[in-house]
Amino acid sequence: MLTDAACRQATCPEGKQRERLSDAGGLYLEVARNGSKRWFVKYRFGGKERRLALGNYPEVPLKAARDGRDEARKTRAAGADPVQARKVQRIKAKASNAITFESVARELQQTKSSAWSEKYAAKWLRGCEKDLFPWIGSMPLSDITPPVLLDAIRRKERMGNLDAAHTLRQFAGQVFRYGIQTGRCTYNPAGDLVGALKPLQVRHMAAILEPAAAGELMRNIDGYSGQPLTRAALVLSALLFQRPGNIRAMEWAEVDLQSALWTIPAAKMKRSMHGKINGRPHLVPLSTHAVIALEDIKPLSGAGQFVFPSLLSGKRCMSENTIRAALRRMGYSNEEMTAHGFRAMARTLIAERLPAIGQDVIEAQLAHGKAGPLGMAYDRAEYMDQRRQMMQIWSEYLDQLRLGAKVFPLKAA
């Protein structure tokens, strides 16, 4: 019979590949020349001698090894082969792990990663890892009921983050739908949580929507005393009303001043991964005002990649906080005006004050997708001639507001 001391002190004699130290009932400790020690139990099944590995010593101590031996003997007495029984257990364990919320969620994320943008895929997985996996990750999908899922999601709700709570419900719903599609469950409890969470108060990005206030904003931008490139970014945000991320990441290689055109690659647009890869670039006509603004700053950043480079490194574009900080510096709070608010300002004032311009032309300039399931498939109009005219009219309108002139609405043609 072995003792713990004998197991600890066991070594392989010099000149031998391994040494076996027997215990009882077929259990023995095999000591290799490199010092490793493994437990085995030998038995007979089907007229042949076989052996079952029980793990390494000291991770598996003597008592645990004897328990494993006794379990193997019970399996053998029941007419089953312990080795085959171990394989079956591993297969069952693997199958059980494959139906847990976490395993299905990770599988879904991997499956969808080619269609999702890299940023969204990372955000999706990060949200699950932080706020869902710790509470329901190890549970099989079929064991997760609406109250169980609600309890996990409400942890975020109790923290006051209603937007994140609703987002988690959407993420969980995607996991359960995928589980149903792949045969891991038959029911989506996330669907029964509609109305169970506190209602989400939709809050639009703050924006200036009145002509007089827009004129004051343009005068404040005109008198901005900060960095010249920041002032130019503010001017072009108003003139072009593109997404703040696209304004910041504008590159000189994308700008054709002679043709008065900015070509934003599809990969930079707010689209699905398919749209980023296969979609057309977004063309932004430049008014004479926009061309002048770009020509004025070309001596400052024209030798580099970005029109608005970071002050810390020319290898990166301007920080997303730069425009926000500039607005704060001019006295606009986050409830009055934001970088994204330039889009709402243009969309509202053009629609209300320049009615001769069609809604489709405005939407095309904003790069908004067409409505309806077949909108983007069949309606690919870009309205370039109309948009070029609109951008010039809009720039002149802003200039008149800046000067304090009284501007009358254009009459529809």
VOGU-3710 file (C-alpha; in Angstrom, 3 decimals, decimal comma):
1> mltdaacrqa> 0,000/0,000/0,000  1,270/3,431/-0,906  1,473/6,403/1,438  1,476/10,123/0,646  5,126/10,294/1,737  6,047/7,470/-0,641  4,266/9,225/-3,490  6,044/12,514/-2,792  9,475/10,890/-2,591  9,030/8,506/-5,538
11> tcpegkqrer> 11,655/8,781/-8,283  12,499/6,833/-11,410  15,720/4,781/-11,039  18,541/5,818/-13,310  18,616/3,848/-16,524  14,844/3,157/-16,586  12,174/4,938/-18,646  9,570/4,699/-15,878  8,867/3,132/-12,497  5,524/1,753/-11,309
21> lsdagglyle> 4,588/1,888/-7,616  1,604/-0,360/-6,838  -1,127/0,429/-4,325  -4,011/-2,069/-4,302  -6,860/-3,211/-6,534  -4,905/-2,504/-9,703  -4,038/1,104/-8,795  -0,459/2,237/-9,353  1,600/5,423/-9,670  3,806/5,622/-12,743
31> varngskrwf> 6,914/7,787/-12,313  8,620/8,904/-15,529  12,278/9,694/-15,932  11,482/13,404/-16,267  9,868/13,361/-12,815  6,203/13,401/-13,850  3,854/11,092/-11,886  0,563/9,705/-13,208  -2,124/7,507/-11,694  -3,444/4,442/-13,542
41> vkyrfggker> -5,764/1,617/-12,631  -5,535/-1,642/-14,562  -8,430/-4,037/-15,059  -9,653/-6,727/-17,419  -12,552/-6,300/-19,807  -13,552/-8,571/-22,661  -10,698/-10,905/-21,862  -8,089/-8,184/-22,294  -6,089/-6,160/-19,786  -6,776/-2,435/-19,994
51> rlalgnypev> -5,841/0,625/-17,970  -7,602/3,866/-17,078  -5,720/7,132/-16,476  -6,816/8,939/-13,311  -4,682/12,080/-13,531  -1,359/13,455/-12,369  0,077/13,460/-8,860  0,008/15,666/-6,760  -2,966/17,359/-8,516  -4,782/14,076/-7,899
61> plkaardgrd> -3,757/12,969/-4,369  -3,661/9,364/-3,184  -7,167/9,394/-1,712  -8,711/10,821/-4,893  -6,880/8,195/-6,958  -8,313/5,418/-4,776  -11,803/6,913/-5,164  -11,306/6,877/-8,934  -10,211/3,252/-8,777  -13,305/2,290/-6,760
71> earktraaga> -15,568/4,097/-9,224  -13,936/2,250/-12,104  -14,515/-1,064/-10,346  -18,222/-0,223/-9,931  -18,460/0,609/-13,606  -16,751/-2,672/-14,489  -19,066/-4,602/-12,165  -22,047/-3,053/-13,967  -20,788/-4,596/-17,206  -19,350/-1,429/-18,779
81> dpvqarkvqr> -15,819/-0,610/-19,823  -14,469/2,215/-17,571  -12,431/3,690/-20,441  -15,456/3,842/-22,743  -17,597/5,174/-19,895  -15,069/8,001/-19,392  -15,258/8,872/-23,103  -19,040/8,973/-22,942  -18,880/11,290/-19,926  -16,530/13,650/-21,759
91> ikakasnait> -18,806/13,707/-24,811  -21,813/14,470/-22,617  -19,915/17,195/-20,791  -18,852/18,745/-24,078  -22,418/18,627/-25,381  -23,665/20,163/-22,130  -21,147/23,008/-22,388  -22,208/23,627/-26,001  -25,744/24,583/-24,927  -24,867/27,129/-22,253
101> fesvarelqq> -25,724/30,762/-22,828  -22,064/31,776/-22,976  -21,008/29,104/-25,475  -23,943/29,836/-27,782  -23,362/33,593/-27,485  -19,691/33,251/-28,399  -20,590/30,976/-31,299  -23,126/33,535/-32,529  -20,579/36,339/-32,305  -18,078/34,313/-34,317
111> tkssawseky> -20,731/33,442/-36,896  -21,855/37,049/-37,304  -18,447/38,707/-37,087  -18,026/38,714/-40,866  -21,306/40,609/-41,280  -20,940/42,910/-38,269  -18,499/45,781/-38,131  -15,433/45,127/-35,997  -16,514/47,846/-33,567  -20,029/46,448/-33,116
121> aakwlrgcek> -18,807/42,851/-32,752  -16,407/43,937/-30,004  -19,096/46,016/-28,272  -21,558/43,110/-28,446  -19,164/40,601/-26,904  -17,946/43,084/-24,291  -21,516/43,736/-23,159  -22,229/40,011/-22,818  -18,978/39,311/-20,980  -19,528/42,107/-18,502
131> dlfpwigsmp> -23,251/41,989/-17,811  -24,683/38,615/-18,888  -22,062/35,856/-18,671  -21,357/36,309/-14,927  -25,028/35,645/-14,108  -26,404/33,294/-16,785  -23,353/32,331/-18,856  -22,991/28,834/-17,387  -26,706/27,995/-17,609  -28,121/25,898/-20,482
141> lsditppvll> -30,353/28,022/-22,703  -33,385/25,851/-21,972  -33,024/26,509/-18,205  -33,131/30,301/-18,526  -36,651/31,576/-17,837  -37,927/35,158/-18,251  -37,537/35,935/-14,498  -33,943/34,604/-14,510  -33,024/36,720/-17,541  -34,846/39,748/-16,160
151> dairrkermg> -32,935/39,501/-12,872  -29,621/39,586/-14,762  -30,654/42,549/-16,910  -32,140/44,541/-14,048  -28,733/44,746/-12,414  -27,929/47,313/-15,086  -31,327/48,960/-14,705  -30,778/49,403/-10,960  -27,564/51,245/-11,756  -29,634/53,773/-13,690
161> nldaahtlrq> -28,356/52,738/-17,116  -31,657/52,092/-18,886  -30,154/52,237/-22,362  -27,681/49,459/-21,500  -30,447/47,355/-19,934  -32,559/47,518/-23,092  -29,501/46,768/-25,202  -28,755/43,674/-23,109  -32,284/42,421/-23,685  -31,703/42,774/-27,424
171> fagqvfrygi> -28,363/40,956/-27,204  -29,936/38,117/-25,197  -32,772/37,879/-27,709  -30,261/37,413/-30,510  -28,594/34,581/-28,589  -31,878/32,768/-27,961  -33,023/33,178/-31,578  -29,737/31,656/-32,707  -30,181/28,893/-30,128  -33,605/28,086/-31,583
181> qtgrctynpa> -32,203/28,083/-35,117  -29,397/25,678/-34,156  -31,536/23,361/-32,029  -30,109/24,334/-28,621  -33,434/25,636/-27,267  -37,052/26,053/-28,332  -38,038/29,301/-26,627  -36,835/32,911/-26,463  -37,530/34,378/-22,986  -36,253/37,805/-24,050
191> gdlvgalkpl> -39,445/38,284/-26,044  -41,528/38,067/-22,874  -39,528/40,883/-21,266  -41,010/43,542/-23,550  -42,494/46,078/-21,150  -40,809/44,554/-18,099  -38,003/47,107/-18,063  -38,413/50,775/-17,258  -39,242/52,657/-20,468  -36,326/54,149/-22,312
201> qvrhmaaile> -36,596/57,887/-22,751  -35,322/58,567/-26,253  -33,182/61,673/-26,208  -32,174/63,256/-29,479  -28,808/64,881/-29,936  -29,005/68,532/-28,928  -29,078/70,874/-31,890  -29,821/74,484/-32,788  -32,956/74,579/-34,931  -33,854/78,281/-35,198
211> paaagelmrn> -32,386/80,585/-37,874  -31,449/83,365/-35,434  -29,638/80,922/-33,139  -27,920/79,319/-36,140  -26,690/82,771/-37,215  -25,305/83,388/-33,740  -23,580/79,991/-33,810  -21,936/80,801/-37,145  -20,740/84,160/-35,773  -19,301/82,412/-32,726
221> idgysgqplt> -17,501/79,932/-34,968  -16,220/82,806/-37,106  -14,751/84,403/-33,981  -13,416/81,193/-32,449  -9,930/81,896/-31,073  -8,762/78,323/-30,573  -6,784/76,115/-32,949  -7,327/77,078/-36,649  -7,922/73,442/-37,585  -10,589/73,127/-34,893
231> raalvlsall> -12,316/76,242/-36,204  -12,200/74,806/-39,737  -13,689/71,535/-38,492  -16,568/73,503/-36,957  -17,109/75,408/-40,201  -17,131/72,256/-42,327  -19,386/70,464/-39,829  -21,958/73,190/-40,474  -21,411/73,442/-44,236  -21,313/69,709/-45,034
241> fqrpgniram> -23,426/68,235/-42,181  -21,778/64,826/-42,392  -21,349/62,514/-39,403  -18,799/63,820/-36,878  -16,624/60,725/-37,267  -16,410/61,266/-41,029  -15,534/64,945/-40,606  -12,735/64,118/-38,151  -11,355/61,323/-40,335  -11,399/63,296/-43,586
251> ewaevdlqsa> -8,204/62,684/-45,590  -6,626/64,926/-48,168  -6,512/62,008/-50,617  -10,327/61,917/-50,487  -10,736/65,600/-51,342  -10,693/66,940/-54,915  -10,698/70,711/-54,571  -10,631/71,254/-58,320  -13,799/69,200/-58,801  -15,228/70,415/-55,484
261> lwtipaakmk> -15,924/66,871/-54,308  -15,202/64,835/-51,174  -15,350/61,067/-51,680  -15,866/59,123/-48,451  -14,901/55,446/-48,914  -17,653/52,913/-48,212  -15,521/51,365/-45,458  -15,774/54,610/-43,469  -19,532/54,899/-43,683  -22,070/53,859/-41,045
271> rsmhgkingr> -23,149/50,669/-42,763  -23,283/46,925/-42,296  -20,099/45,020/-43,011  -21,553/43,995/-46,383  -22,214/47,640/-47,168  -18,729/48,657/-46,104  -17,173/46,036/-48,369  -19,526/46,135/-51,366  -21,206/49,530/-51,115  -20,445/52,603/-53,144
281> phlvplstha> -18,536/55,539/-51,661  -20,519/58,484/-50,367  -19,992/61,563/-52,532  -20,170/64,963/-50,846  -20,318/68,011/-53,151  -18,358/70,988/-51,829  -19,749/74,487/-52,019  -17,423/77,374/-52,845  -17,430/78,198/-49,115  -16,281/74,658/-48,242
291> vialedikpl> -13,549/74,736/-50,902  -12,237/78,048/-49,539  -12,248/76,673/-45,978  -10,207/73,654/-47,096  -7,791/75,751/-49,155  -7,188/77,971/-46,126  -6,015/75,052/-43,956  -4,133/73,098/-46,599  -0,851/74,837/-45,671  -1,414/73,623/-42,081
301> sgagqfvfps> -2,157/69,930/-42,666  -1,902/69,330/-46,417  1,449/67,547/-46,120  -0,062/64,855/-43,911  -2,761/62,207/-44,252  -5,600/63,804/-42,335  -7,266/67,130/-42,963  -7,793/67,376/-39,199  -4,874/65,557/-37,574  -4,507/65,017/-33,852
311> llsgkrcmse> -2,381/67,642/-32,147  -0,479/64,819/-30,442  0,235/62,702/-33,506  -0,245/63,312/-37,202  -0,806/59,567/-37,611  -4,229/59,885/-36,004  -7,168/62,119/-36,774  -8,678/64,693/-34,446  -10,182/63,403/-31,208  -13,960/63,035/-30,982
321> ntiraalrrm> -13,883/65,357/-27,959  -12,288/68,252/-29,849  -15,486/69,613/-31,428  -17,425/69,069/-28,198  -14,800/70,956/-26,209  -14,809/73,779/-28,756  -18,589/74,125/-28,468  -18,290/74,188/-24,680  -15,576/76,847/-24,994  -17,985/78,966/-27,066
331> gysneemtah> -20,588/78,642/-24,311  -22,810/75,868/-25,698  -23,740/73,184/-23,179  -24,268/69,551/-24,108  -28,021/70,217/-23,907  -27,792/73,058/-26,457  -25,489/71,865/-29,240  -23,374/68,828/-30,084  -21,111/67,799/-32,943  -23,904/65,593/-34,255
341> gframartli> -26,307/68,500/-33,921  -24,982/70,112/-37,107  -26,767/67,366/-39,052  -30,082/68,010/-37,307  -29,641/71,751/-37,747  -29,132/71,416/-41,495  -31,881/68,812/-41,895  -34,419/71,013/-40,068  -33,537/74,415/-41,486  -33,292/73,201/-45,080
351> aerlpaigqd> -36,643/71,430/-44,826  -38,387/74,357/-43,115  -36,638/77,383/-44,616  -35,526/76,199/-48,038  -38,616/74,273/-49,220  -37,561/74,302/-52,871  -35,119/71,509/-51,973  -36,606/68,011/-52,075  -36,540/65,700/-49,080  -34,818/62,922/-51,048
361> vieaqlahgk> -31,989/65,292/-51,907  -31,471/66,150/-48,228  -31,562/62,481/-47,204  -29,040/61,583/-49,903  -26,664/64,228/-48,584  -27,116/62,889/-45,047  -26,321/59,377/-46,352  -29,508/58,007/-44,848  -30,614/54,610/-46,136  -33,763/54,409/-48,229
371> agplgmaydr> -36,921/53,390/-46,400  -38,442/49,943/-46,890  -36,874/46,511/-47,341  -36,189/47,099/-51,050  -35,334/50,780/-50,865  -31,559/50,436/-51,095  -31,796/47,570/-53,591  -33,704/49,483/-56,260  -33,480/53,196/-55,450  -29,849/54,143/-55,898
381> aeymdqrrqm> -30,363/57,764/-56,948  -27,642/60,079/-55,656  -29,121/63,398/-56,891  -25,641/64,791/-57,476  -26,700/67,816/-59,546  -29,445/68,726/-57,078  -27,153/68,150/-54,086  -24,424/70,321/-55,553  -26,965/73,110/-55,968  -28,349/72,499/-52,466
391> mqiwseyldq> -24,915/72,694/-50,843  -24,246/76,051/-52,457  -27,661/77,375/-51,413  -27,153/76,087/-47,869  -23,705/77,681/-47,577  -25,033/81,032/-48,785  -27,992/80,747/-46,402  -25,651/80,150/-43,442  -23,495/83,063/-44,549  -26,496/85,371/-44,605
401> lrlgakvfpl> -27,557/84,154/-41,153  -24,024/84,827/-39,927  -24,213/88,383/-41,241  -27,599/88,889/-39,572  -29,529/89,303/-42,808  -33,226/88,561/-42,964  -33,595/85,434/-45,076  -36,864/84,625/-46,830  -37,818/81,018/-47,638  -37,275/79,899/-51,210
411> kaa> -40,483/79,271/-53,102  -41,025/75,784/-54,424  -40,388/75,466/-58,125
//
